[in-house]
Amino acid sequence: MDITELLGLDDLLAQMILAVGAAMVIGNTFAIVQHHRGKHPKGATGEFRAVRAWWLLAVGLLITLWGVASLATS
């Protein structure tokens, strides 16, 4: 038995990928929704970059799908 199998590192890596992707999706969705509602963090300066938020949302969705697929195949 290999140490990777013993510790379950393949599943752990897939779960970590899924968690990072889901955090990106949730965080950027929250930021986009709050911006549409006209709310912003206290003390925040600068403009809201909608293109960047949508891009990171798409990347997060891709990473989330990758994590789900990795867990489904293992």
N, C-alpha and C positions, 0 to 999 in steps of 0.2 A: 504494500500500500504506500502510495506517494504522500508526502507531507501536504501537498495541495489538496488531495482528496480528503485527507484526515481532518484538516482544518476547514474544509469547505470554502476555499478561497475563490473558486470560480463563481459560486453563488453569491458570495460576499461582494465581489467586484461588480457583478450584474446588479445587485441591490443598490450599491453605491452609485452606479451610473444612473439607475432609475431615480434615485433620490435627488441627484443633482439636476437631472432633466425636469423632474416634477417641480422642484423649487424654482427653477427658471420660468416655467410655465405659470405657476401660481403668482410669483412675484411680479412678473411683467404684466400679466393680466390685471392684477390689482392696481398697478401703476397706471395702466391705460384707462381703467374704469374710473379711478380717482381723478384723473386728468379731465375726463369727459364730464364729471360731476363738478368740476371747477375747484376741487380741493388740492392743496399741496402741503407738504410737510412744513412745520413751523421752522422759521429761520432759513429755509431753502432759498438759494439765489440761483439765477440762471433760468434758462428756458427748458421746457419739456421737449425732449427729442423723440417724437413719435416714431420716426423711421427706425431709430435705434431700438426702441421698445418692441416694435413689431418684429424686427429682425431677430432679436434675442428670444422672443416668444417662439418664433419658427425654429430656431436652433434648439431651444429647450424641448419643443415637441419632438424633434428628430431624435434627440438624445433619449427622451422618455420612451419613444417607440423602440429604440435600440435596446434599452434596458429590459423592456417587456419581452421583446423577442429573445433576448439572451436568457431570461428566466424561463421562458416557455420551452426553449430547446434543451435546457439542461435537465 
